[in-house]
Amino acid sequence: MSNRKPIRKAVFPVAGLGTRFLPATKAIPKELLPIVDRPLIQYAVDEAREAGIEQMIFVTGRGKTAIVEHFDMAYELETTMSARGKDMDVLEPTRFTPGEIITVRQQVPMGLGHAIWCARAIVGDEPFAILLPDEMMIGKPGCMAQMVEAYNQVGGNLISVLEVPREEVSSYGVIDPGATSGALTEVRGLVEKPPVEQAPSNKIISGRYILQPEVMRTLEGQEKGAGGEIQLTDAMARMIGTQPFHAVTFAGDRYDCGSKVGFVEATLALALAREDMGAEVRAMAERLLHA
């Protein structure tokens, strides 16, 4: 029997200002912008739930209360829908019982590492997941479910990676790979945005993590890194060699919804894949392409 602690908690860093999507994000959190008919944050939360995660920890900032309200009961809406005999199943994924959603504030924008550190009191002494909502990961099973399965095999720390053309590696964090077994690769080091000719691999970090609680102690006294921010990558790099560290190559599709082009790509891809609208969207796209 394994004595590994299960992955029960997930941290979602959602304090960003969404400046690349202005003016849409002036009053609406970027994480609530819809991909077809579900907000971006809903896809990440659904992925975490599929993986068996029970508690969602949102690291928020000012002006982000609507994210929590999305997962709260909408009394007027639900009462009206019920009275009119409307189907309520569409709201089921947004329902949580008290205690399953917790928020903490990142009062000053000091980077991803700092955002994760803000959740230290809630994470406690348990291993935990991190999901970056901007990185939409679509697969069956989902990315986090694939990672939890790998964690149950090897324990320690895990990151999700994707293989990209080598000429693109300078835009990402890249792993220095060791031994590989199936989708699992030993991680010997992490390099942030290396020049193409110096990149140790073409496997990039892709926004999903399972980390041991010791990372919080590492972040505690960490100096600022690239961009004058506290970088999570730096903290993880310091832990390599002291605990098992593996990468899981994700079997699925990734969409960078932090960019406008990636957001549009995700919207088109998911719309085309839907039975209720795929054929119409395909016909629409073909008509526009040939206009």
C-alpha positions in Angstrom: 0.0 0.0 0.0 1.3 3.5 -0.8 1.6 6.0 2.0 1.5 9.0 -0.4 -1.0 11.7 0.6 -3.7 12.0 -2.1 -4.0 15.2 -4.1 -7.1 16.9 -2.6 -6.4 20.6 -3.2 -5.8 22.7 -6.2 -4.5 26.3 -6.5 -5.8 28.5 -9.3 -3.8 31.8 -9.8 -6.5 34.2 -11.0 -5.3 37.6 -9.8 -4.0 38.8 -13.2 -5.4 42.0 -14.7 -6.0 40.5 -18.2 -4.5 43.6 -19.9 -4.0 41.8 -23.2 -7.8 41.5 -23.5 -8.8 45.1 -22.8 -11.3 46.6 -23.0 -13.2 43.3 -22.5 -11.5 42.7 -19.1 -12.0 46.2 -17.7 -15.0 45.1 -15.6 -15.1 41.3 -16.3 -12.3 39.0 -15.1 -10.4 37.4 -18.0 -11.1 34.0 -16.4 -14.8 34.5 -17.0 -14.6 35.2 -20.7 -16.4 32.4 -22.4 -15.1 29.6 -24.7 -18.3 29.0 -26.5 -20.7 28.9 -23.5 -18.5 28.1 -20.5 -16.1 30.6 -18.9 -12.4 29.8 -19.1 -12.1 29.1 -15.3 -14.9 26.5 -15.6 -12.8 24.3 -17.9 -9.9 24.3 -15.4 -12.2 23.6 -12.4 -13.9 20.7 -14.3 -10.5 19.3 -15.1 -9.6 19.4 -11.4 -12.8 17.8 -10.3 -12.4 15.0 -12.9 -9.0 14.2 -11.2 -10.6 13.8 -7.8 -9.6 17.1 -6.4 -12.0 18.3 -3.6 -11.0 21.8 -2.7 -10.4 24.7 -5.1 -8.2 27.5 -3.9 -8.5 30.7 -5.9 -5.7 33.2 -5.5 -7.5 36.4 -6.5 -7.0 40.2 -6.6 -9.2 43.2 -6.5 -12.1 43.2 -8.9 -12.2 39.4 -9.1 -15.2 38.6 -6.9 -17.3 37.6 -9.9 -15.2 34.4 -10.2 -16.4 33.2 -6.8 -20.0 34.3 -7.6 -19.9 32.1 -10.7 -19.6 29.1 -8.4 -22.1 30.3 -5.9 -25.9 29.8 -6.0 -27.7 32.3 -8.2 -30.9 32.5 -6.2 -32.9 34.8 -8.5 -31.8 33.0 -11.7 -32.4 29.5 -10.3 -35.8 30.4 -8.8 -36.9 32.0 -12.1 -35.6 29.0 -14.2 -37.3 26.5 -11.9 -40.6 28.4 -11.9 -40.6 28.3 -15.7 -39.7 24.7 -15.9 -36.3 25.3 -17.4 -33.6 22.6 -17.4 -31.3 23.2 -14.5 -28.6 20.7 -15.5 -26.6 23.4 -17.3 -25.8 25.0 -13.9 -24.7 21.7 -12.2 -20.9 22.2 -12.9 -21.1 25.6 -11.2 -22.5 24.3 -7.9 -20.2 23.7 -4.9 -20.9 23.0 -1.3 -19.6 25.3 1.5 -15.8 24.8 2.0 -15.0 23.5 -1.4 -14.2 26.9 -2.8 -11.7 29.1 -0.8 -10.2 32.4 -1.9 -7.1 34.2 -0.8 -5.8 37.6 -2.0 -2.6 38.3 -3.8 -2.4 41.9 -2.7 0.6 42.8 -4.9 1.4 41.3 -8.3 4.8 39.7 -7.7 4.7 36.7 -10.0 3.4 33.2 -10.2 5.6 31.9 -7.3 4.3 34.6 -5.0 0.7 33.8 -6.0 1.2 30.2 -5.1 2.9 31.2 -1.8 -0.2 33.2 -0.9 -2.1 29.9 -0.6 0.4 28.3 1.9 -1.9 28.4 4.9 -4.7 26.5 3.1 -2.4 24.0 1.4 -0.8 23.2 4.8 1.4 20.1 4.7 -0.3 18.4 1.8 0.8 17.9 -1.8 -1.3 20.0 -4.1 -2.1 20.7 -7.7 -1.7 24.0 -9.6 -3.8 24.8 -12.7 -3.2 27.9 -14.8 -6.6 28.7 -16.4 -4.9 30.5 -19.3 -3.6 27.1 -20.4 -6.6 25.2 -21.7 -5.8 21.5 -21.8 -8.3 19.3 -23.6 -8.0 15.5 -23.4 -9.7 12.3 -22.4 -8.9 11.9 -19.6 -8.0 15.4 -18.7 -4.4 16.6 -18.1 -4.7 16.7 -14.3 -6.2 13.2 -14.2 -3.3 12.0 -16.3 -0.9 13.7 -13.8 -2.6 12.2 -10.7 -2.4 8.8 -12.2 1.4 9.4 -12.7 1.7 10.8 -9.2 0.1 7.6 -7.8 3.0 5.7 -9.5 6.0 7.8 -8.6 5.0 10.4 -6.1 7.1 13.5 -5.6 6.7 16.5 -7.8 5.3 16.5 -11.4 4.9 19.0 -14.2 2.9 18.7 -17.4 5.0 19.1 -20.6 4.3 19.2 -24.3 6.7 18.7 -27.2 7.0 21.7 -29.5 9.2 22.4 -32.6 12.7 23.2 -31.3 12.6 26.7 -32.9 9.8 27.6 -30.5 11.5 26.6 -27.2 12.8 30.1 -26.4 9.3 31.3 -25.5 8.8 28.7 -22.8 10.2 27.0 -19.7 12.0 23.8 -20.8 13.0 20.7 -18.9 16.4 19.1 -18.9 15.3 15.4 -19.3 16.7 12.3 -17.8 15.4 8.7 -18.1 12.0 8.3 -19.9 9.4 5.6 -19.3 6.3 6.0 -21.4 4.7 9.4 -20.7 7.0 9.9 -17.7 10.4 11.7 -18.0 12.8 12.3 -15.1 13.5 16.0 -14.7 17.1 16.9 -14.1 16.7 20.7 -14.5 14.5 23.5 -15.6 15.6 26.3 -17.9 13.4 29.4 -18.4 13.2 30.6 -22.1 16.6 29.3 -23.3 18.1 30.3 -26.6 17.3 27.6 -29.2 20.8 26.4 -29.5 21.1 26.0 -25.7 17.8 24.4 -25.0 18.2 20.9 -23.3 15.1 19.6 -24.9 11.9 20.5 -26.8 9.7 19.6 -23.9 8.0 22.8 -22.5 6.2 23.3 -19.2 2.5 23.6 -19.9 0.6 25.1 -16.9 -0.2 22.0 -14.7 1.8 21.0 -11.6 1.6 18.6 -8.7 4.0 19.8 -6.0 5.0 18.8 -2.5 4.3 21.3 0.3 8.1 22.0 0.8 7.9 24.3 -2.2 6.1 26.8 0.0 9.2 26.9 2.3 11.4 27.3 -0.8 9.3 30.2 -2.0 9.3 31.8 1.5 12.8 33.2 1.2 13.2 33.2 -2.5 14.7 36.3 -4.2 13.0 37.9 -7.2 14.0 36.4 -10.6 13.1 37.1 -14.2 11.0 40.2 -14.7 11.6 41.3 -11.1 9.0 38.7 -9.9 9.1 35.6 -7.7 9.2 32.7 -10.2 7.7 29.3 -9.5 10.2 27.8 -11.9 13.1 29.0 -9.8 11.6 27.3 -6.7 11.0 24.1 -8.5 14.6 24.0 -9.8 15.9 24.3 -6.3 13.9 21.3 -5.3 15.3 19.0 -8.0 17.7 16.5 -6.5 16.1 16.7 -3.0 12.8 15.0 -4.0 11.6 12.9 -7.0 10.8 15.2 -10.0 9.1 14.0 -13.2 7.4 15.4 -16.2 4.2 14.0 -17.7 3.9 14.4 -21.5 0.2 15.4 -21.9 -1.8 13.3 -24.3 -4.2 15.9 -25.6 -4.5 19.4 -27.0 -3.3 22.7 -25.5 -4.6 26.1 -26.3 -2.9 29.3 -25.1 -5.9 31.3 -24.0 -3.6 34.0 -22.6 -3.3 35.3 -26.2 -6.1 36.5 -28.4 -5.2 34.2 -31.3 -5.1 31.2 -28.9 -8.4 32.2 -27.4 -10.0 32.3 -30.8 -8.4 28.9 -31.7 -9.8 27.3 -28.6 -13.3 28.7 -29.3 -13.2 27.4 -32.9 -11.8 24.0 -31.9 -14.3 23.3 -29.2 -17.2 24.6 -31.2 -16.3 22.4 -34.1 -16.1 19.4 -31.8 -19.6 19.8 -30.4 -22.4 17.7 -31.7 -25.0 20.5 -31.3 -23.2 23.1 -33.4 -20.1 21.6 -35.0 -21.6 21.1 -38.5 -23.0 24.7 -38.6 -19.7 26.2 -37.3 -17.8 24.3 -39.9 -20.1 25.5 -42.7 -19.8 29.0 -41.4 -16.0 28.9 -41.3 -15.9 27.5 -44.8 -18.2 30.3 -46.0 -16.1 33.0 -44.4 -12.9 31.5 -45.8 -14.2 31.6 -49.3 -16.0 34.9 -49.1 
